[in-house]
């Protein structure tokens, strides 16, 4: 009887030791409550170190990367498709994984002429911004009036695209997709919530990356106020317009259409979506 009891105890101990060993031998990936997230910048530059994200929590702050001539469209779980990951995305998978930077090429538009008094803005082959002509609200160098020779402005920044309005304001998109505005702003053309004229370029719609902009004119709104018909496209293809003095994603198209090209001029506006369809709206007193 004693032998049976001893044998039973020995067997129980062996089972316990085997179970304990099995627990300690489990791979770390089966026990951890986080995922290691690495980043593929797809040609972008910037600090993108691997980070740990705890399970069932938000990803939190993600790396900021830049690529000249491209607007950053976000971090995605796949290089070509996949889910977009934002700082508010909840981690639901403990497996280590890589997020891929996605880029949208900024449409190159190196020269634009317009303005109520007539002036030109252009970009040279090195990305430098130049302007000349007459603008009583400022050509971009801090001065107003006439310049018969090109003046370089915003010298610390390189640019891809410019658009001059029928009135005396201009937009430019730099090589990283940031939008700049300057000149006349009495009706809120800058889209930053102000109505103060600005003689030198300054950032607007900060935090959003754009690939195209088209400077529009003035239009009479249904409530009798004066609005701005300018348009822009962000890195994800969303159409932006100015409402109540602020750049916003268009309510009409949001969630339905993505766009590749735009044109705003006075009261009428046109846009081409990703399927090649042309959209037009606004004033139609003449065959627009």
N, C-alpha and C positions, 0 to 999 in steps of 0.2 A: 504494500500500500504506500509506504514511504517513497519507494522508488518511483511509483506512478506520479505522486505529488511533485517530487523533485523534477521528473521529466517534463511534467506539465509546466512547471515554473520556468524551466530552461527554454521550452518552446515559446512560451509567452514573451520571455525576454528577447529571444531571437527575433520574434515578429515585431516587437516594439523597436528594436534596433534597426531592423530592415526598413520599417516605416519612417523612422527618424532620418535614416540615410537617404531615403527616397525624397524626403522633403528638402533636405539640404542640397541634394543633387539636381533639383529642378532648375532649369535654365532661368537666368535672371529675368528674361523677357516675360516669363509666366508669373513672376512675383511683383514686378515693378508696377507703380501706379502713375507712370508718366511715359511720354514718348520723346525721343530725341528728334528734333526737326532740323534738317539741314536745308540749304538754299542754293539753287542754281540760278545765277543772275542772267543767263542767256546773253552774255556780252556786255552787261551793265557793270558799272563800277560802284564801289561803296563797301562798307563793312557789313558782311552778312554771315556772322558766326553761327555755328550750330547752337541751338538752345533747347532747354528742357521745358516741356509743357505738361503740367499735371493733368491727369485724366479728369474729365467732367468739369474743366474750367476753361475760360476763354484763352485764346492764343496770346492775347495781349499785344504789346508793341512789336511790330514787325520791322525788318530792316528797310531803310530808305536807300534806293539805288538809282543811278542815273545812266543815261545812254544818249549821247549827242545825236540829235536828229530824230529822237523817238520820245513819245510820251508813255510813261509807265501806266499800264492798265491793271496791275495788281498781281498778287501771288496766287498761283493755281496748283492743284494737286497733280496736274498732268501738263506736259509741255505743249500739247496741241488742244486739249479739251479740258475735262475735269472740272471740279468744283472750285470756285473762288474762295480763298480764305482771307478773312478780315480780322482785325484785332478782336472783334466781338464773336467770332466763330467759336463754338464750343468743341473741345477735343473729345471725340467719342471712340477713338481707336488708339490703343496703347502701342501699336507697332511703330517702330522708327520709320520716318518717311521724309521725302524731299519735296519742297515747294519750288515751283518754277516761276520766274519773272516772265510776264508777258508784256510785249511792247507794241505800240501802234505808231507807224511812221507819220511824222508831221508833214502835212502837205506843204511843199515849198512854193511860196509865192513871193518872189524877191523884189517886186516893185508895184507901187500903187499910187495913183494920182487922183486928186479930188480937192475937197475943201471949198468953202464958200469963196475964198479969195484966190485959190489955186496954189497948191503946193504938192510936192512929191516926196515920198518916203521910199527908200530902196535899201537892199542888203547886198553887200559885195560878196565875192566868192569866199572870203574868210569869215563871213557871218557878221561883219560889222554893219551897224545901222547908220544910214545917212539921210539927210533931209535938206530941202531947199524950196524957195518960193516965198509966199506970203501967208502968214497965219497970225492974226491979231491976238490969238489966245496962246501962242507959243509953238514954235516949230519943234521943240523938244530939247533945246539947249538952255532953257531958262529965260530966253529973251523973246520978245514979240516983234512983229514987223516983217521986213523983207530981207531975204538973203539970196543973192544972185549966184552964189557958189555953194556946193554941198558942204554941210556941217555934220561931223560925226557926233552922234548922241548915244547915251547909255553905254559908254565905252568899256565898262567892265563886264558886259554881257554879250553873248553871241546869239544871233537870231536866225530863224528859218522862214518866217512869213510875216507880211504886213498887209494892212488894209486901211485905206483912208476913206472917210465918210464923205457924203455929199456936202456936209457941213464941215466945221473946223475941228474935228477930233479924229484920232487914229488909234488903231490897235496893232500890236505886234506879238508874235509867239516866239519865245526863245527856244534854244536847242533842246531844252529839257521839258517843254510843253507848258511853261508858265505864260500867262497872258499879261500884257502891259497895255496901259492906256494913257493918253495925254491930250491936251488941247482944251476945247470947249466942253463944258460939263453942266451947263445950266439946266438941262432936262434929265440929268442922271445917266448920260451915255456911258460912263465908265463902268456902271454896274456894281459899284462898291457901296451903294447907299448914300453917297455924297452928291452935292450939286455945286461943288467948288471947282472952278477952272484950274487946270494943272499945266504949267509950262514945260514940265519935264516928265518923261515916262515913269510910271510907278505900277507896281503889281496890282492886279484886280482878280477877283474870284480865286483867292489864294487857297491852296490845298487841292485844286482840281487841275488835271493835266489835259491840255487841249491839242488837237491836231489841225484845226482849221478855224478861221474866223472871217466873217464878212461884215464890214461896217455898213449899217443901214442909215436911214434918215429919220425924219420925224413923222409921226402919224397921229391922227386924232382918234382917241379911244372912245368907247361907248359912253363913258361917264363925263365926257367933255374935256378930259385932261389930255396932255400931250405925252406920247410914248415914243420909245426908240425901237426901230425895226432891226437892229443888229442881231446876227445869229452866230453861233459857234458850235463845234462838234468836239466832244471830249474823247478820251482815249478808248472808251468803251463803245463809241458810236452814238451816244445819246445827243439829241439836239437841245441846245441851250438858247434861251432868249432872255431879254431884260424885262422883268415885271416889277413895277413900283421901284425902279432904280436899282434892282439887284439881278445879277445873273442867276438864272434858275433853269433846271431841266424843264423843257416844255411839257405842260400838263396834258396837252392834246395827244402828244406822241409817246409819252412815257409808258414803257412796258410793252409797246406795240411795234415800234419801228426803230431800226438803227440806220444811220446815215453815213454817206461817204463824201458828199459835196453839197455846198450851200452857196446861195447868192442873195444878198439883201441890197435893195436900192430904192430909197424913198418909201412909198407905201406898200410896194409888193415884194414878196419873198418867194424863193424857190429852193427846193432841196431834192436831192437824189438819194433814195434809200439803197440798202445793200442788195436788193433784188433788181435795181435799175429803174424803178418807178420814179417819175418826176411828180413832185407835189408843189402846188402853188396856192398862195393865199394872200389876202390883203386887198389893197386898192386895185380895181379892175376897170377903171374908166376908159382905158385904152386897151388894145389887144395885148395883154401881158401873158 
